[in-house]
Amino acid sequence: MFDQTNLRVFANHVRAAAENMAYTLQRTAHSAFVKETEDFTVMLMNRRGETFGVPMGLGATWYPGLTWGRVIDMVGNYRPSDVAFTNDPYSGHVATHAPDTHLWKPVFHDGEIIAWTGGHIHNTDMGGAVPASLSRVLTEIHQEGIRFPPMKLVREGVFDETILNIMTTNVRKPDLNLGDIKALVGALNTGERKILAMVQKFGKQAFLEGAEALLDHAEAQARAILRSMPDGTWEFVDYADEDSVEANPCRLKLTLTIRCDEAVLDFTGSDPQLGSSLNVPSGGDPRHTMLLVGVYYVLYTLNPNILLNTGLTRPFTCIAPKGSVLNPVHPAAVGMRSLTCARLRSVIFGAFSQAVPERLPAAPAGNNCIVNVMTTDERTGRTVLAAVNPVVGGGGGMPHRDGTNGSGADAAYLKNTPIEITETEVPIEFLRYGLARDSGGAGRWRGGLATEMAFRVFAPGSRITARNRDRSFFRPWGVLGGRAAGLSDMVLNLGTDRYLRLGNIDTTVLQPGDVLEIRSAGGGGRGNPLERETWRVARDVERGYVSVEAAERDYGVVISGGVVDEQATARLRSLTVAHAGHFHFGPEREGYEAQWTPAAYALLTEILAGLPIHWRFFAKTEIFRRMKDRAGHDGVAAAFADVRARFLEMPEPASAVRLAAE
């Protein structure tokens, strides 16, 4: 049995082992996206494939609750030094889009498997219709690159060259793929050595018991946090700007119910699976890690000493109806699931914010735009494909401080690549990479500032993908009197006669001399901005975070000659009315929801649920087209009646829905 002291000692060994794996991968990877941006994971798993150890400061933070058992069982007949892999989102639902290649290795001791090491890398490209494989415009999984179901990649220490040849034939930058995959295999080998060292130190039985004890301890920590919250039910809705090229909003709805030390997250009411790549392939797993990432952030915010492992998922049950955007069926495209996951986290944050408003921040930016460039290097004549830099927005205002600038909480794991390194690897010129003034939501605690980046290309036909573009219409929300943040944007050739606003488009072609500028959203503000100390506002102005005009408009602080005019400020603040209500969403969402009321969405959800899955997105799109001059429940009913009259091939929905629509 482990007491608290011994368990902490064991936990430190586990964490050190996972971090050694991460350092091995980071230092030997080939692509900048892995070695600099750190879009990778590594982990230690028990015999059932449950994650019990992850690094704390390296790599992506989405996967501490990942369970590998399904893909492990799909291979079988493991031998020492085997390594299996998959990148297929529909085979076991461990990989969640094709560029994420997941590998796992059995750890043998005395002839039996006692644990597993595993992890993933985000390959810069896996083939498919567009460079870097990912775009919102793709409509089926087959367009998103080559997929490998779970199979052995390494057999008793020897790579399967046939598999490697198939991969390198189908991807755009094979050297990067091979280099990163072999670096991950090296990391798995490091993890194996560390596990065997722990077995030698603690003994086999103690190691096995320790792995289980870590899961149990994390579960107990999660349950303790839930018990500190009031019992109740809270609803929250948020939107991605566009569900496809049709550009209708994608709605996510959560009903959160907390009872003692358990919670149910019911996503019924979210959009049907989409005719784009924004779908999240959860497989209906009630504890799928992608559905619970926002929960990890809430738990860690409320207890920074919590252990990150699969035990955290045990008190939670997710309901994601089959055929919805959070549980699509094959062959729905899923490549841009990270955009939807960002909004999913916002939905989870909003629900928990109502449960414990005094303990949680405002919304982070909720968009982590990852920019890839495929161009010709005129110096060598070679084609170059590389990730440039993540454009991540600000964090939400905290209960005790301003939101973090340019590093939006739930996407903060994506590290900046120094522009000198990027310019060495990719023939582009950076013109700006910094913080965007006036982008953080106003509040007693200001939201974090957005990031903005501008670069010039030099070769014709330079293809850009900027995945996860969002928050150009629906703002990150403020709380408790704080204001919503500034919107994201992407423009081409600003200030010239070739100016073009690109909005949320995620693929474009640039020509020599073109300048692309991208700005993320900021973080929402927290608390009444009229209560922010005038010296803080003045300091923000001095640092360039807030303009003089915004200081007066948003904070009621009058600054003249760099100095606060206290009398004018007191007078202005006395005449300004603070925002009431828990959330501030901004005028865009308020206007949208005047048309698309809760009753309208309730009927739309009922209608779509009564149709076969392959009809649902089509029906949603056609109803939206007919809502131009309509609103509310009756508007949706009339629009659906028009759709039924126009498309006689459409199956009739359930009788109750049909009567409601009529």
C-alpha positions in Angstrom: 0.0 0.0 0.0 1.1 3.5 -0.8 0.8 6.2 1.9 0.7 9.9 0.7 4.5 10.3 1.1 5.4 7.2 -0.9 2.8 8.0 -3.5 4.2 11.4 -4.0 7.7 9.9 -4.4 6.3 7.5 -7.0 4.4 10.2 -8.8 7.7 12.2 -9.1 9.4 9.2 -10.7 6.6 8.8 -13.1 6.6 12.5 -14.0 10.4 12.4 -14.5 10.1 9.4 -16.8 7.4 11.1 -18.9 9.5 14.3 -19.1 12.5 12.3 -20.2 10.4 10.9 -23.0 9.3 14.4 -24.0 12.9 15.8 -24.0 14.0 12.9 -26.1 11.3 13.7 -28.7 11.8 17.4 -28.6 15.5 17.2 -29.1 15.5 14.7 -31.9 12.4 15.7 -33.9 12.9 17.1 -37.4 9.9 19.4 -38.0 9.7 22.8 -36.3 6.1 22.1 -35.4 7.2 19.3 -33.1 10.6 20.5 -31.9 9.6 24.2 -31.5 5.8 24.5 -31.3 5.7 21.2 -29.3 2.5 19.8 -30.8 3.2 16.3 -29.4 2.3 14.1 -26.4 4.0 11.3 -24.6 2.6 9.2 -21.8 2.9 6.1 -19.6 0.0 3.7 -19.5 -1.0 0.8 -17.3 -1.7 -2.7 -18.6 -5.2 -1.7 -19.7 -3.9 1.3 -21.7 -5.0 4.0 -19.2 -2.7 7.0 -19.0 -1.1 7.3 -15.5 1.8 9.7 -16.3 2.4 12.7 -18.5 4.9 15.5 -18.6 3.8 18.8 -17.0 5.7 21.4 -19.0 6.2 19.9 -22.5 3.9 19.1 -25.3 0.1 19.3 -25.8 -2.2 19.2 -22.7 -5.2 17.6 -24.3 -4.5 14.0 -23.6 -4.0 13.1 -19.9 -7.3 11.3 -20.0 -6.6 9.3 -23.1 -7.4 5.6 -23.0 -5.5 3.4 -25.5 -7.2 0.0 -24.7 -9.3 -0.1 -27.9 -6.4 0.3 -30.3 -4.1 -1.9 -28.3 -6.6 -4.7 -28.6 -7.0 -4.1 -32.3 -3.4 -5.3 -32.9 -2.5 -8.1 -30.6 0.3 -10.7 -30.5 2.8 -8.1 -29.1 6.4 -9.1 -28.7 9.3 -7.2 -27.0 10.5 -4.2 -29.1 7.3 -4.0 -31.1 5.8 -0.6 -31.8 2.2 -0.2 -33.1 0.7 2.9 -34.6 -2.4 4.5 -36.1 -3.6 7.9 -37.4 -7.1 6.8 -38.4 -9.8 8.7 -36.4 -12.3 6.0 -36.9 -10.2 3.1 -35.7 -10.5 3.0 -31.9 -11.0 6.8 -31.6 -7.5 7.4 -30.2 -6.2 9.4 -33.1 -8.6 12.3 -33.8 -7.4 13.6 -37.2 -5.0 12.2 -39.8 -1.9 14.3 -39.1 -1.8 13.0 -35.5 0.2 9.8 -35.7 -0.2 7.8 -32.4 2.4 5.2 -31.5 2.5 2.8 -28.5 4.9 0.2 -27.3 4.5 -2.7 -24.8 6.9 -2.8 -21.9 7.8 -6.4 -21.0 9.1 -7.7 -17.7 9.7 -11.4 -17.1 7.8 -12.3 -20.3 4.6 -10.3 -19.6 3.4 -6.8 -20.5 3.4 -4.7 -17.3 2.8 -1.3 -19.0 2.8 0.7 -22.2 4.5 3.8 -23.5 2.8 6.0 -26.0 2.4 9.3 -27.6 1.6 11.3 -30.7 3.2 13.7 -33.1 1.4 16.1 -35.4 2.9 15.5 -38.8 3.2 18.6 -40.9 1.5 16.9 -43.7 -0.2 13.5 -44.3 -1.2 14.1 -47.9 -4.7 14.8 -49.0 -6.4 17.7 -50.8 -4.4 20.6 -49.3 -0.9 21.2 -48.0 -0.8 20.3 -44.3 -3.9 18.1 -44.9 -6.3 20.3 -43.0 -9.0 22.7 -44.2 -12.6 23.5 -43.2 -13.7 23.1 -46.9 -13.0 19.3 -46.9 -16.1 17.2 -46.6 -15.0 13.6 -46.1 -12.3 11.8 -44.2 -10.8 10.5 -47.5 -9.7 14.0 -48.5 -7.7 14.5 -45.4 -4.7 12.3 -46.1 -3.6 8.8 -46.0 -4.8 6.8 -43.0 -3.4 3.7 -41.3 -5.6 1.6 -39.0 -3.9 0.2 -35.9 -1.0 -2.0 -37.0 2.6 -2.8 -36.1 5.1 -0.3 -37.4 8.1 -1.8 -35.7 8.4 -5.6 -35.3 10.9 -6.7 -32.7 13.0 -3.6 -33.2 12.8 -3.5 -37.0 10.8 -0.9 -38.9 8.3 -2.2 -41.5 9.7 -0.6 -44.6 6.6 -1.3 -46.7 4.5 0.8 -44.4 7.1 3.6 -44.4 7.3 3.5 -48.2 3.5 3.8 -48.5 3.5 6.8 -46.2 6.4 8.6 -47.8 4.8 8.1 -51.3 1.7 9.8 -50.2 2.9 12.8 -48.1 4.4 16.1 -49.3 7.5 16.2 -47.0 8.4 12.6 -46.3 11.7 13.4 -44.5 9.8 15.4 -41.8 7.4 12.6 -41.3 10.1 9.9 -41.0 12.3 12.0 -38.8 9.5 12.8 -36.4 8.2 9.3 -36.2 11.6 7.9 -35.5 12.1 10.5 -32.8 8.8 9.4 -31.2 10.0 5.8 -31.3 13.1 6.9 -29.5 10.9 8.6 -26.9 9.0 5.4 -26.4 12.2 3.5 -25.9 13.3 6.1 -23.3 10.0 5.6 -21.5 10.5 1.8 -21.5 13.9 2.1 -19.9 12.5 4.5 -17.2 9.6 2.1 -16.4 12.0 -0.8 -16.0 14.2 1.3 -13.8 11.2 2.0 -11.6 10.4 -1.7 -11.5 14.0 -2.4 -10.4 13.7 0.4 -7.7 10.2 -0.3 -6.3 9.6 -3.9 -7.4 7.2 -5.2 -10.0 4.2 -5.5 -7.7 4.7 -2.1 -6.1 5.0 -0.5 -9.6 1.8 -2.0 -10.7 0.0 -0.9 -7.5 1.5 2.5 -7.8 0.1 3.0 -11.3 -3.3 2.1 -10.0 -2.9 4.3 -6.9 -2.1 7.4 -9.1 -5.3 6.9 -11.1 -7.3 6.5 -7.8 -5.7 9.6 -6.3 -6.5 11.7 -9.3 -10.1 10.5 -9.2 -10.3 11.4 -5.5 -8.9 14.9 -6.3 -11.5 15.5 -9.0 -14.3 14.3 -6.8 -13.2 16.6 -4.0 -13.4 19.6 -6.4 -16.9 18.6 -7.5 -18.0 18.3 -3.9 -16.7 21.9 -3.4 -19.3 23.1 -6.0 -23.0 23.4 -5.4 -25.3 20.8 -6.8 -27.3 22.0 -9.7 -27.9 22.2 -13.4 -26.5 24.9 -15.7 -26.8 25.5 -19.4 -24.4 27.3 -21.7 -24.2 27.8 -25.5 -21.4 29.1 -27.7 -20.8 29.2 -31.4 -18.1 28.7 -33.9 -18.4 31.4 -36.6 -19.0 29.1 -39.6 -20.0 25.5 -39.9 -18.7 25.1 -43.5 -18.3 27.1 -46.6 -22.1 27.8 -46.2 -20.9 30.1 -43.3 -23.8 29.4 -40.9 -22.8 29.3 -37.2 -22.0 26.0 -35.6 -23.8 25.8 -32.2 -22.5 23.8 -29.2 -24.8 23.4 -26.2 -24.0 22.0 -22.8 -26.3 21.1 -20.0 -24.0 20.5 -16.9 -25.4 18.7 -13.9 -23.4 18.3 -10.7 -24.6 16.0 -8.0 -22.2 15.6 -5.1 -19.0 14.2 -6.6 -20.2 13.4 -10.0 -21.1 15.4 -13.1 -22.9 14.8 -16.4 -22.1 16.8 -19.5 -25.0 16.5 -21.9 -24.3 18.0 -25.3 -27.8 17.4 -26.7 -28.8 20.4 -28.7 -25.5 20.8 -30.4 -25.4 20.9 -34.2 -25.7 17.8 -36.3 -22.5 16.4 -37.9 -21.3 18.9 -40.4 -20.6 18.8 -44.1 -17.1 20.2 -43.3 -14.1 19.0 -41.3 -15.2 20.6 -37.9 -16.5 17.3 -36.6 -15.0 15.8 -33.4 -14.7 12.0 -33.6 -15.4 10.9 -30.1 -17.1 7.6 -31.0 -19.7 8.3 -28.4 -17.2 7.4 -25.6 -18.7 9.0 -22.5 -15.3 9.8 -21.2 -13.5 10.6 -24.4 -10.6 12.9 -23.7 -11.5 15.4 -26.5 -14.9 16.0 -24.8 -13.2 16.6 -21.4 -10.3 18.8 -22.2 -12.1 21.8 -20.9 -12.8 19.9 -17.7 -9.1 19.3 -17.2 -8.5 23.0 -17.4 -11.3 23.8 -14.9 -9.9 21.1 -12.4 -6.3 22.3 -12.8 -7.4 25.9 -12.3 -9.2 25.0 -9.1 -6.4 22.7 -7.8 -2.9 23.3 -9.5 -1.6 20.3 -7.5 -4.0 17.8 -9.2 -2.5 14.8 -10.9 -3.1 14.6 -14.6 -4.1 11.1 -15.7 -7.1 9.1 -16.7 -8.4 9.0 -13.2 -9.7 12.5 -13.7 -12.3 11.3 -16.1 -14.0 8.8 -13.8 -16.4 11.2 -12.1 -17.7 12.6 -15.5 -20.1 11.2 -18.0 -20.6 12.9 -21.4 -23.6 12.5 -23.6 -22.9 13.2 -27.3 -25.7 12.0 -29.6 -24.7 9.9 -32.5 -24.6 11.8 -35.7 -23.9 15.1 -34.0 -20.9 17.4 -34.5 -19.4 15.9 -31.3 -20.0 12.3 -32.4 -20.0 12.0 -36.2 -20.2 8.8 -38.2 -17.9 7.7 -40.9 -16.9 9.1 -43.4 -17.4 12.6 -41.9 -14.3 14.8 -42.2 -12.7 15.6 -38.9 -9.4 17.4 -39.7 -10.4 20.7 -38.2 -11.8 19.2 -35.0 -9.4 21.4 -33.0 -11.5 24.5 -33.9 -14.6 22.9 -32.6 -12.7 21.7 -29.5 -11.7 25.3 -28.8 -15.3 26.2 -28.8 -16.2 23.1 -26.8 -13.8 24.3 -24.1 -15.5 27.7 -24.1 -18.8 26.0 -23.6 -17.5 24.0 -20.6 -15.9 27.1 -19.1 -19.2 29.0 -19.4 -21.2 26.3 -17.7 -18.7 25.9 -14.8 -18.4 29.7 -14.5 -22.1 29.8 -13.5 -21.5 27.0 -10.9 -18.6 28.7 -9.2 -18.5 32.3 -10.6 -16.1 33.6 -7.9 -13.4 31.1 -8.8 -13.1 31.0 -12.6 -12.0 33.5 -15.3 -13.6 35.0 -18.3 -13.4 33.3 -21.7 -10.0 32.9 -23.3 -9.6 33.8 -27.0 -10.6 30.3 -28.0 -8.8 30.2 -31.3 -5.3 28.9 -32.0 -4.7 29.7 -35.6 -1.8 27.5 -37.0 -0.3 28.9 -40.1 1.5 26.7 -42.7 3.3 27.9 -45.8 4.1 25.9 -48.9 6.4 27.9 -51.2 9.5 27.7 -53.3 12.8 28.6 -51.9 14.4 30.6 -54.7 17.9 30.0 -53.2 17.7 26.3 -53.7 14.7 25.7 -56.0 13.2 23.4 -53.5 9.6 23.3 -52.3 9.3 24.1 -48.6 6.4 23.2 -46.4 6.5 24.2 -42.7 4.4 25.5 -39.9 5.1 29.2 -39.4 3.8 30.1 -36.0 0.6 29.7 -33.9 -1.4 32.9 -33.6 -2.9 32.4 -30.2 -5.1 35.0 -28.4 -5.2 36.2 -24.9 -6.4 34.5 -21.7 -9.5 35.6 -19.9 -9.4 38.0 -17.0 -8.8 36.0 -13.8 -10.3 36.4 -10.3 -7.0 37.9 -9.1 -5.2 39.3 -12.2 -5.3 40.3 -15.8 -5.5 37.6 -18.5 -2.2 36.5 -20.0 -1.3 38.4 -23.1 -0.9 36.4 -26.3 -1.2 33.0 -24.6 -4.8 32.1 -24.3 -5.0 29.6 -21.4 -6.4 26.6 -23.2 -4.0 26.9 -26.1 -0.9 28.1 -24.2 0.9 24.8 -24.8 1.6 25.8 -28.4 5.0 27.4 -28.1 6.2 30.3 -30.2 8.8 29.5 -32.8 11.5 32.3 -32.9 11.0 34.1 -36.2 14.7 33.8 -36.9 14.3 30.1 -37.0 11.2 30.3 -39.2 12.9 32.7 -41.6 15.8 30.3 -41.9 13.6 27.4 -42.7 11.0 29.2 -44.8 11.7 31.9 -47.4 9.3 34.5 -45.9 9.9 37.9 -44.2 8.2 38.7 -40.9 7.0 42.3 -40.8 5.3 42.1 -37.4 4.8 39.5 -34.6 3.5 41.0 -31.4 0.5 42.0 -29.3 -2.6 43.8 -30.7 -3.7 46.9 -28.8 -7.3 47.3 -27.5 -8.0 43.6 -28.2 -8.4 42.4 -24.6 -11.9 42.7 -23.0 -12.3 45.6 -20.6 -12.8 44.6 -17.0 -11.7 45.1 -13.4 -9.2 42.5 -14.6 -8.5 43.1 -18.3 -8.6 40.2 -20.8 -5.3 39.2 -22.3 -4.2 40.8 -25.6 -4.5 39.1 -28.9 -1.5 38.2 -31.1 -1.0 39.6 -34.5 1.4 38.5 -37.2 2.3 39.8 -40.7 4.7 38.3 -43.2 5.6 38.7 -46.9 6.1 35.9 -49.4 8.5 36.0 -52.4 7.6 33.1 -54.7 4.6 32.8 -57.0 1.9 30.3 -56.0 2.7 30.3 -52.3 0.0 28.3 -50.7 -1.1 29.2 -47.2 -3.3 27.2 -44.8 -4.4 29.0 -41.6 -6.4 26.4 -39.8 -8.7 27.1 -36.8 -9.6 30.6 -38.0 -12.5 31.6 -35.7 -13.9 34.3 -33.4 -14.2 36.8 -36.2 -17.9 37.2 -35.4 -18.7 35.7 -32.0 -16.5 37.3 -29.4 -14.9 35.7 -26.4 -17.3 36.6 -23.6 -16.7 38.7 -20.5 -18.1 37.8 -17.0 -19.4 39.6 -13.9 -19.5 43.0 -15.6 -16.4 42.4 -17.8 -16.7 43.1 -21.5 -16.3 40.7 -24.4 -12.9 40.8 -26.2 -11.9 42.0 -29.6 -12.5 39.9 -32.7 -9.9 38.0 -34.8 -9.2 39.0 -38.4 -7.1 38.1 -41.5 -6.4 40.5 -44.3 -4.2 40.6 -47.4 -2.2 43.6 -48.5 -3.6 46.1 -46.0 -3.4 49.7 -47.2 -2.9 48.8 -50.9 -5.2 48.6 -53.9 -5.0 44.8 -53.6 -6.5 44.8 -50.1 -8.7 41.8 -49.3 -10.4 40.8 -46.1 -10.3 37.0 -45.8 -12.3 36.5 -42.7 -12.3 32.9 -41.6 -11.1 31.4 -44.9 -8.3 29.0 -44.1 -6.6 28.4 -47.5 -5.3 31.0 -49.9 -2.7 31.4 -52.6 -0.2 34.4 -52.3 1.9 35.9 -55.0 5.4 37.6 -54.8 5.2 40.7 -52.5 1.8 39.8 -51.0 1.6 40.5 -47.2 -0.7 38.4 -45.1 -1.8 39.8 -41.7 -3.5 37.6 -39.1 -4.8 38.7 -35.7 -6.3 36.4 -33.1 -9.1 37.3 -30.7 -8.4 38.6 -27.2 -9.5 37.3 -23.8 -12.7 38.4 -22.2 -12.7 40.9 -19.3 -13.7 40.0 -15.7 -15.5 42.4 -13.4 -16.7 46.0 -13.8 -14.1 48.0 -15.8 -15.2 51.1 -14.0 -13.6 49.6 -10.8 -10.2 49.1 -12.4 -7.6 51.3 -10.7 -6.8 54.4 -12.8 -3.1 53.7 -12.4 -3.5 50.3 -14.0 -5.3 51.8 -17.0 -2.6 54.5 -17.3 0.0 51.8 -17.2 -1.8 49.9 -20.0 -1.9 53.0 -22.1 1.8 53.6 -21.5 2.7 50.1 -22.5 0.6 50.3 -25.6 -1.9 47.7 -24.5 -4.9 50.2 -24.4 -5.3 53.3 -26.5 -6.2 56.7 -24.9 -9.6 56.5 -26.7 -10.3 53.0 -25.3 -9.3 54.0 -21.8 -11.9 56.7 -21.9 -14.6 54.7 -23.7 -14.2 51.4 -21.9 -12.8 52.3 -18.5 -14.0 55.8 -18.0 -10.5 57.0 -17.5 -9.5 60.4 -19.0 -5.8 60.6 -19.8 -4.3 63.9 -21.0 -0.6 64.2 -21.7 0.1 60.8 -20.4 -1.4 61.7 -17.0 -4.8 60.7 -15.5 -7.2 63.6 -15.1 -8.7 62.4 -11.8 -11.6 64.9 -11.7 -12.7 64.3 -15.3 -12.4 60.5 -14.7 -14.6 60.7 -11.6 -17.2 62.7 -13.4 -17.2 60.4 -16.4 -17.4 57.2 -14.3 -20.3 58.6 -12.3 -22.3 59.0 -15.6 -21.4 55.6 -17.0 -23.7 52.6 -16.5 -22.0 49.3 -15.9 -23.0 46.2 -17.7 -25.4 43.9 -15.7 -25.6 40.1 -15.9 -23.2 37.3 -15.6 -22.0 37.3 -19.2 -21.3 40.0 -21.8 -21.3 38.5 -25.3 -21.1 41.6 -27.5 -23.5 43.1 -30.1 -22.9 40.4 -32.7 -24.2 37.5 -30.6 -26.9 39.6 -29.1 -28.2 40.4 -32.6 -27.9 36.8 -33.8 -29.8 35.4 -30.8 -32.6 37.9 -31.3 -33.4 35.9 -34.4 -32.2 32.5 -33.3 -33.8 32.3 -30.0 -33.6 29.3 -27.6 -37.1 28.2 -28.8 -35.9 28.4 -32.4 -33.0 26.2 -31.7 -35.0 23.8 -29.6 -37.3 23.2 -32.6 -34.4 23.0 -35.0 -32.8 20.4 -32.8 -36.0 18.3 -32.7 -36.5 18.5 -36.4 -32.9 17.4 -37.3 -32.9 14.6 -34.7 -36.0 13.2 -36.4 -34.2 12.9 -39.8 -31.6 10.3 -40.9 -28.1 11.4 -40.2 -27.1 12.0 -43.8 -30.0 14.4 -44.2 -29.4 16.6 -41.1 -26.7 19.0 -42.2 -28.5 19.5 -45.5 -31.8 20.3 -43.7 -30.0 22.7 -41.3 -28.5 24.6 -44.2 -31.7 24.8 -46.2 -33.6 26.0 -43.1 -31.0 28.7 -42.5 -31.3 29.9 -46.1 -35.0 30.5 -45.5 -34.6 32.3 -42.2 -33.5 35.6 -43.7 -36.7 37.5 -42.8 -37.9 35.1 -40.1 -37.2 34.6 -36.4 -37.9 32.4 -33.4 -39.8 29.2 -33.1 -42.4 30.1 -35.7 -39.8 31.2 -38.2 -38.1 27.8 -38.0 -41.4 26.1 -38.4 -42.2 28.1 -41.5 -38.8 27.6 -42.9 -38.9 23.9 -42.4 -42.4 23.7 -44.1 -40.8 25.5 -47.1 -38.0 23.0 -47.1 -40.3 20.0 -47.0 -42.4 21.5 -49.9 -39.3 22.0 -52.0 -37.5 18.7 -51.3 -40.1 16.0 -51.6 -37.3 13.4 -51.4 -36.6 14.3 -47.8 -37.8 11.6 -45.3 -40.5 12.7 -43.0 -39.2 13.4 -39.4 -40.8 11.9 -36.3 -44.5 12.6 -36.1 -44.3 14.9 -33.1 -41.8 17.1 -35.0 -43.8 17.1 -38.1 -46.9 18.3 -36.2 -44.8 21.0 -34.4 -43.4 22.2 -37.7 -46.9 22.4 -39.2 
